[in-house]
Amino acid sequence: MSTLTSAAPSSITARGQVGSIAIIGALFFIFGFVTWLNGPLITFAQLAFELDEVNAFLILTAFFLSYFFLAIPSSWILKRTGMKKGLALGLFVMAVGAALFGEFCTQRWYPGALGGLFVIGGGLALLQTASNPYISILGPIESAAQRIAVMGICNKIAGILAPIAIGMLVMDGIGDLSAQVAAADPATKEQLLDAFAAKIHAPYLAMAGLLALLAVGVLFSPLPAIDPKTANATTGADDAAGNDSSIFRFPHLWLGALCIFTYVGAEVMAGDAIGTYGTAFGLPLDQTKFLTSFTLGAMLLGYVVGLIAIPKYVSQQDYLKWSAVLGVLLVLGAYFTEGYVSVGFVAALGFANAMMWPAIFPLAIKGLGRHTELGSALLVMGIVGGAIVPRLFAGLKQAHDFQLVFLLLMVPCYLYILFFAVRGHRVGRG
């Protein structure tokens, strides 16, 4: 039985709503900081564990696969724990994963480090399954994208800071170190790599401690609980459909899960794979380690524009449509240019991607009623696109032109997002 209390959005005071948004915003900052460390970690892993590109991209695979396997169990956990305890549990799981990752990196045992990332992703799966529907139904569904945009701003500010932090604390001088390792004898090489890998331990141990403290803070916070079943009026749910026994009665939800898959795949390609994309042009490692921050900067700008525009000037579905069109145009720009200009087009994809999650999520859960928690979990499972699409890029670019591979992977993603914005979100709903 669920322990969620029946608190409809309309019963929450304005001050309570602002406080709730602030707490969830802080959590989204944590999501962003942890998630957007993955791009620089690919470069870190290549050197620390002496990996090729394909195996280094297992960083993304391990992290994002956890969403696929643990999203549904997360929905079951939330039914038993409720919002507040579930969020605290997710933060604590992330703390355990961060400690494991730092320890196994220091030992230079790659399978253990990947396991730590999987645990971190598992904690995030629980947090995402809870927080995204929560912020969507905290007010009118028509303005849900605006509220999620605020969350996105918190997320992307953290995302901008994360590569800079790890670049300064862990990867400073990585270009020179790589050259030293290449020229060193076996014994010296091992000493250099052991010292480099050990630099990750303290930052991740500190992160683990902070996450554990946040878990305690959330547990004792004034965060109110919202029962999705009582929020039908706000989410636009049809009681008869929303209380139907089968989740399969909502085809727009399943199309939305696939849309999340394509969106996250495109987002991670633009954010985490941009360093590898730049390296393929021969750009130095000391520059490519910061490229993720440029993508996240473009996303931050996109969130600000979306926050102003939705829903006052444009609906969330129309904004999603034009964002998808812009995505296609920017991918074409990246393909037909080279070097820093091409990398600039990839970074600019952050602007196109910014408002996609805020628009897709509320459109996909609209009308689910008591199925909102399970529907949210299905959407969170779609985050596995962040594991699959970049993995295909890393593998295919070994035998084919990397710009062509990027084009052939990204354009279909944006075209499907365009379909969902135009038609998919209405399928089965009239």
C-alpha positions, -999 to +999 in steps of 0.1 A: +000+000+000+012+035-008+020+057+021+016+089+001-008+113+017-036+128-004-024+163-010-037+178-042-018+207-057-047+231-051-044+224-013-008+235-012-002+272-002+018+295-025+046+296+000+045+258+003+047+254-035+077+278-037+094+258-009+087+225-027+101+238-060+132+250-042+138+216-026+133+198-059+154+224-076+183+215-052+178+179-061+180+187-098+212+205-092+226+173-078+212+153-108+230+177-131+263+177-113+266+139-110+252+132-145+273+157-165+305+144-149+302+115-173+316+133-203+349+142-187+350+108-171+353+092-205+386+110-211+397+102-175+389+065-179+408+063-212+440+074-196+436+060-161+425+025-172+443+025-205+412+020-226+402+025-262+372+048-270+347+019-273+355+006-238+357+041-223+321+047-235+311+019-210+311+049-186+278+060-202+265+025-207+268+015-171+254+048-158+223+050-181+215+013-181+207+016-144+177+037-153+163+010-176+167-018-150+158+001-119+130+026-129+101+001-124+115-012-091+118+025-081+081+030-087+074+000-064+097+014-037+080+048-039+046+033-034+058+019-001+081+047+011+063+078-002+079+108-017+101+121+011+116+088+022+120+077-014+140+108-022+162+104+009+168+067+000+178+077-036+203+102-023+218+077+001+222+051-027+240+077-047+263+083-018+272+046-017+278+046-054+300+077-053+322+061-025+325+029-045+334+047-077+362+067-060+376+037-043+377+014-073+391+042-095+420+045-070+426+008-073+423+011-111+398-017-113+375-007-142+346-033-136+343-020-100+343+016-111+315+008-136+296-009-108+299+023-087+285+043-116+256+018-119+248+023-082+249+061-086+225+057-116+202+035-095+199+062-069+192+087-096+165+064-111+147+065-078+150+103-076+140+109-112+110+086-109+097+106-079+107+142-088+096+145-124+059+137-119+060+156-087+070+188-103+047+182-132+016+179-111+025+205-085+005+230-106-015+232-139-002+207-165-002+235-191+026+252-173+044+221-163+071+227-189+078+261-172+083+245-138+105+218-152+124+246-170+133+260-136+145+225-126+165+224-159+182+257-151+193+242-117+204+210-135+224+228-162+241+253-139+254+222-121+263+206-155+284+236-165+302+235-132+308+197-131+333+195-160+351+226-148+354+211-113+367+178-124+389+194-150+406+215-124+407+190-095+415+158-114+424+164-151+446+194-149+475+189-173+461+157-188+475+164-222+511+166-209+505+136-186+493+116-216+525+124-234+546+114-204+528+081-201+533+073-237+570+079-234+576+062-200+590+028-192+565+003-177+573+009-141+572+047-144+540+044-164+522+025-137+533+051-111+521+080-132+487+063-139+483+052-102+488+088-091+465+102-117+437+077-109+440+084-072+432+121-077+395+111-083+392+096-048+389+127-026+363+145-048+341+115-050+344+108-013+334+144-005+305+140-029+294+108-011+295+127+023+274+156+009+248+132-007+244+114+027+239+148+045+214+158+018+195+125+024+191+134+060+181+169+051+154+158+027+140+133+053+134+161+078+124+188+052+089+203+049+084+188+015+047+179+011+035+147-004+012+147-035-008+117-045-011+115-083-046+100-079-059+132-063-043+154-090-064+142-119-080+175-123-047+193-125-031+168-149-061+167-172-068+131-164-100+115-174-112+096-144-126+067-163-094+063-184-071+072-155-086+045-133-086+018-160-067-013-149-043-014-178-014+009-185-016-002-222-047+020-226-024+050-230-004+047-263+008+083-259+027+072-228+046+045-247+053+068-276+065+093-250+089+067-235+104+062-270+106+100-273+126+102-240+149+075-254+157+095-286+159+128-267+183+115-240+204+098-267+207+131-286+213+151-254+241+128-242+257+128-277+257+166-277+269+168-241+290+138-231+303+127-265+313+162-277+348+157-262+353+126-283+338+144-313+363+173-308+392+149-303+384+133-337+393+166-353+426+166-335+417+192-308+440+189-277+427+170-246+433+201-224+405+218-245+381+189-252+378+181-215+358+214-211+336+211-242+306+196-222+304+229-204+298+248-236+269+224-245+254+229-210+258+267-213+237+265-245+212+244-227+210+269-199+202+297-224+176+275-239+159+269-205+158+307-199+142+313-232+117+284-227+109+297-192+099+331-207+081+317-237+061+288-223+031+289-220+026+327-224+038+329-260+039+293-273+025+260-261+049+233-248+041+210-278+048+238-304+081+247-286+090+210-287+082+209-325+105+239-333+132+226-310+133+193-330+135+212-363+164+233-349+181+201-338+180+187-374+194+220-388+222+221-363+232+185-370+234+193-407+255+224-398+279+201-378+282+177-407+290+203-434+317+221-413+349+211-396+370+217-366+359+243-340+330+254-362+316+219-363+321+215-326+303+248-321+272+234-339+273+203-317+275+225-286+246+246-299+224+215-299+222+222-261+199+251-269+177+229-291+176+201-265+170+223-235+132+223-234+126+188-248+125+169-215+103+196-199+078+194-228+079+156-234+074+145-198+041+163-190+027+155-224+034+118-219+020+115-184-011+137-191-043+118-182-027+088-165-044+093-132-035+066-107-010+052-133+012+083-130+039+067-109+042+037-132+040+059-163+068+080-148+089+049-143+084+039-179+095+073-191+125+072-168+134+038-184+137+057-217+168+074-203+186+043-214+189+061-248+219+078-232+236+044-230+226+031-265+230+060-289+265+071-277+276+035-276+266+031-313+285+063-321+317+050-304+315+017-322+305+029-357+331+057-358+359+031-356+350+020-392+332+050-407+335+088-409+326+101-374+307+131-388+286+109-410+279+085-381+269+115-359+245+127-387+229+093-392+223+088-355+211+122-346+187+132-374+164+102-368+163+111-331+151+146-338+127+135-365+110+112-341+108+140-315+092+161-341+066+133-347+058+131-310+054+169-308+030+170-338+010+139-335+024+113-310+014+130-278-023+129-290-024+093-300-052+075-281-063+107-265-084+121-294 
